[in-house]
Amino acid sequence: MTKEIAPLKPAATVLLVRDCEKHSDTLEVFMVVRHHQIDFASGALVFPGGKVDAADMDAELLHHLPEVERQETTLRNFKIACIRESFEEANILLARDIITKELVTHDRLEILGAKYRMPLQNGEVTILEMVRQEQLELATDLLGHFAHWITPTFMPKRFDTHFFIAKAPPTQLAIHDGEEGVESVWVGPNEVMIEADNGRYTVIFPTRMNIEALGKFSSCDDAVEDANSTDTFPVLPTMEVTEEGKFLLIPKEAGYSVTRRPVDPSMV
C-alpha cells in the first residue's frame, strides 16, 4: 500500500542578523530554542518563524506595504508572515511609521509589544488590524530571500518554507516570547556549528545548512545584498537507500557544502 504524502503548508522564517567582533565570526544571528512540547523541532535551536496564516494573505495589507513591494506576488505572503513571526517570537518588528517612514523605535516597540504581541500569537488580533490601527507600513523591502526548503515527501508533516534575511533594527531589543521559544541567543554561525557538534545545541538539517551558508559572509550588508541579488534554488531532499543505509540527498545546484548525508533514524 502506497503511503499517502502529507500536504505542504506554507511557512516562513527569518535570519535576523547584526555585525559583531568575535574570534570566529563577524556577524551574529538571533535564534530561539523551541519549546519541548511543540511537535515540530521541539528543543531545537531555530530561526524565528512559522506557518503562513490566512490573515497574512489579506489583500488589504497591500496598502500597508512599501510601494515598490506592492507588485511582487510570489513571496508577498511569506514576507508578511515573516514580519509577524519575528514580532511574535523575537520582539523585532520590521515596520515603519506610515507618515514619517521611520522604523519603529525601541520605545514604540515596547508599547506595541505589550498591546499586540500575545494577542497576535493567540489569534485574537490580525496583522492587518494592528498595522491599520497603529498606522504602520510593513518593511517587506528589508527582507532578502535567503533560501527555499521543502520538507521531504516521507515526513508526516511537510512545509514549504522560505528563508529570509534582514538586518535587525539597532534600536530594537530582541527577546524570545517564552511560549514557542523558551530561550534565545545572538550567536555566530561558526559558534553554532561548533556547539552543535559538541552536543550543546540541537540543530536540524535545514537550519544547519543555512547557518553554514551564513558563515561565508563577512558582514550583514554582504549577506543581505547577496540574498537580494542571487536566485534561490528550491531544495526538496530525497532519500537514497543503499546497503550502507539511508541517505538524504539535496541538489548541488542549491550551493550547500553537503549533497548527501545519513538519515537520522528519528526522521523515518
N, C-alpha and C positions, 0 to 999 in steps of 0.2 A: 504494500500500500504506500503510495507516494505521500510524503509528509507535506502538509499544507504550508506554504510560505506566508509568514506573518506580513501584514501590510506595513508600508512605510509611513512614519509620522514625521512631518517637517519639524526641524529643530534648529536652533542657532546657539552659538557660543562665542565668547569674546575673549581675546587676549588683550587685557589692559596692561600697557607697558609704560615704564619710566626708565630714564637713564640712571646709571649708578656707577660707582667705582669700587669694584671688588677684585680680588686677586685672580678670579677665574671668569668673571662676567663683566660686561659693560652695560648691560641693561637687566631689568627685573620685570617679572610678570606677576600679576595678582592671581593667586589660586586659593581655592577653598577645599576643605575636606568634607566630603558629603556625609550626611547623617547615616549611621549604620543601619537604620531601619528603612531606608529608601531602597526600593527593589532594583534599581539600576546603578551600578558602580558604587555601591554602598561602601563607605570608608575610604574611597579613593580620593587622591589629590587631583582636582579637575579645574578647568576654567569655568567661570560663571556662565550659566546658560540653561536652556530648557526647551520645551516644546513651543511651537508657534501656536498661539491661541487664536480662536475665531475673532476676538476683539482686535487682534493685531492686523487683521485684514480689512477693517472698516474703511470704506472708501473716503470717508470724511477726514481721515488722517492726512490725506494728500494736502489739505490746507494748512497742515502743521509740519510740513517738510520744507527744506530749502528749495527754492525754485528750480535749481539745477538738478534736483533729485526727483522731481515730480513726473518725469517722462520714463524713468527707469522702472521696469516692472518685474523682472525675473527675481531679483533679490530684495525687493522693497519690503515685503512682509517679514522676511528673515532679519533684515536690519532693524525693523521696528521691534521685533521680539527680542533682538539682541540688546537694544537700549533698555527695554522694560526689564529684562532679566538681570542686566548689570545693576540697575537701580535696586531691584528686589534683593539680589544676592550679595552685591558688593557695595551698596550705598554710593555708587558712582552714577551720576545722571548726565548723559551726553545730550544736553538740551540748552537752548538759548532763549533769552527773553525775546519775545516776538517783536517788541518795539526797539530795544537797544541793540539786539543781535549779539549781546554779550553772553558767554557761557554762564551757567548757573554758578554762583559763588558758594563758598562754604557756609556762610550764614543763611543763605536762602535754602541751601540743601538741607540744613538741619530742620527747617520748618517744613519743607516738602516731605522729608523722610518721615517725620513724626505724623504727618497728616495722611500720607498715601502709601508708604512702603508696605505695611502689612495688609491694608485693605486691597491693594493690587494683588498681592500674593494669594490672598484668600478669595479672590474673585468678587469682592464686594464693590469694586470700582474698576472701570476700564481705563486703559491708557488714554483713550480719546477724551474721556471725562476729565482726567487730570490735566492734560495739556490745554483743553478748551477753558477750563476754569482758571488755570494759572497763566494763560496766555504765553504758552511755550511753543518753541519750534524744536522738533526732534533733530538732532545734528547727525543725520544719517550720512552726510558727506564726509564725516570724520572717520568712517569705518572703511578699512581696506579689506578686500576679500582675500583671506589668507589660505583657505583650504576647503575642500568639499569631500566629506566621507559618508559612505552609505553602508549601513550595517550588513554583514554577510547574510545570505538567504537562509542559513541553517540556524540562525539565532531566533529565540522565541519572541523577542521584542526588537523591532527594527526602526531605525531613524535615518532620515535624510538630513544630514547635519552640515550646515555651512558655518565655517570658522571665519571670524572677522578679527581684525586687529585695530587698536586705536590707542593713541597716547592718553594716559589718564590725566584729567584736568589737574594742574598743580595745586589748585585751591580747594580741592575736594579730598575728604578723608575716606579711604576705602576700609570697609569692615564687613565681616560676614553677618548673616541675618540671624544666626542661632537656631534656625529651623531646618532648612535643607542643608545649610553649611554650618558645621559646628566648630570649625577652626578656619583661620585664614592666614596667609603669609605672602609677603613680597619676596620673591625668590628668583635667583638667576637660573637660566636654562641648564648650564653645566652643573650647578649645585643640585638641581632636581635629579639629573641623571645619576650623579654620584650617590645621593641619598637613597634613590630608588634601588640602586644596585646593592646598597648596604642594608636594605630592608626597612629603612625609616619611613619611606613613603610607599604607598601602593599607587602605581600609575598604570592605567590601562593603555593598550597598544596605540590607539589613535592619539591619545594625549602625549605619549612618549615621542611618537614620530614628529608631532608638531612642536613639541618643546625642543627637540634636537634641531629641527629646521630653524627655529627662532634663534638658536645659539650661533648661527653663522653670521648674524648681523652685528655690526659694531655700535649701532645706536638705534634709538627708537625711530628717528626720522628715516634711516635707511630701511628699516623693516616695513614701515608703513608705505614708503614710496615704492618698494618692491611689490607689495601687495596690490597697489593701485596700478602698476604698470605691467604686471605679469598675469597671464591667464592661468586659472587653476585647472587641474586635471581631476575629474571625479575618481575617487578611489572606492571601488567595490571589492573588498577582499574575497578571494575564493579559496576553497580547500583542496589540497592535494593529498591523496592517501598513498603512501608508499610502504615498503617493508620496514623502513626505519620509523614509521609513524605518520602522524598527520601534520601537515604544514599549511600555514596561511600564506597566500600569495597576494602581492599588490603590484600593480603595473609600474614598470620602471619609468614610464613617462611622467609619473607623479613627482619624480625628483627626490625621493627619500633615499636614505642610505641603505635601507633594507628592502628587499623584494620578496624574501622568503624567511619565515620563522616558524618554529614549532608551535603547535596549537596548545594553548592552556587547556588541560582536561576539563576544567570547570566550565569552559565555553560550550561544550557539546555534550 
